């Protein structure tokens, strides 16, 4: 049933991925993932610095597997990889990237963020963003870099806390993986509507600005001949230690964590099919 839903809806729920022991180890060490790197390697992206980063926005590091053995044990797990291959029908897979993600409980109810945490150059639009993640397709920054492009990647989103609508869980546009209105173009992985109406989730603020997030999904739906109100959105509940698996072209995003008590921590792993190769550089460069 879960495999059938994956290819009909674009995502599926996998109830159990992490056993209690590694889950407990990850949770007890989670704050340190964003501050210290025992392997001596820094993450490729590091979006949280204590005393510097706004406390209410989403915290993230990319490719945590190379910074901490606890993360690597999950991301590089042969058992996890085999499970993904079984769901995707692949003979093998590799890790393209991981993301360690942390949405703190909402310490500023009703989107009221004190002016004191902002400097004088910060616009009020940031206050509304909170921990929203805009609607996007992972293919635009994962699959775009590889050949063949089609069906070359998927994402396993592993929940370290119970996740759902109350604490900013993932929301999917059902069936959007089958939309055929966008082409990969340009060096940035932007996606261009064949009918002419452009949309790029990578534009400024689209990952954290709710309006930009909605616009990206709206443009994609319009290109498919759909009204935004006709797009079926689903925010599944997934228990800690479980996971969501979604296809590369499935449109998804997440609202801010509105719970005043519940954390929302996760590790997302982007897998590529084993036969994928880096896309040749445009212009013949290396």
Helices and strands as residue ranges (DSSP letters): H 2-9, E 11-14, H 20-29, G 30-34, E 45-47, E 59-62, G 64-66, H 69-75, H 78-88, E 93-103, G 109-111, G 115-117, H 125-129, E 133-136, G 138-140, G 143-145, E 146-147, E 153-159, G 165-167, E 170-173, G 176-178, E 182-184, E 191-193, H 210-223, G 228-230, E 233-234, E 243-247, E 252-254, E 264-273, E 277-278, G 282-284
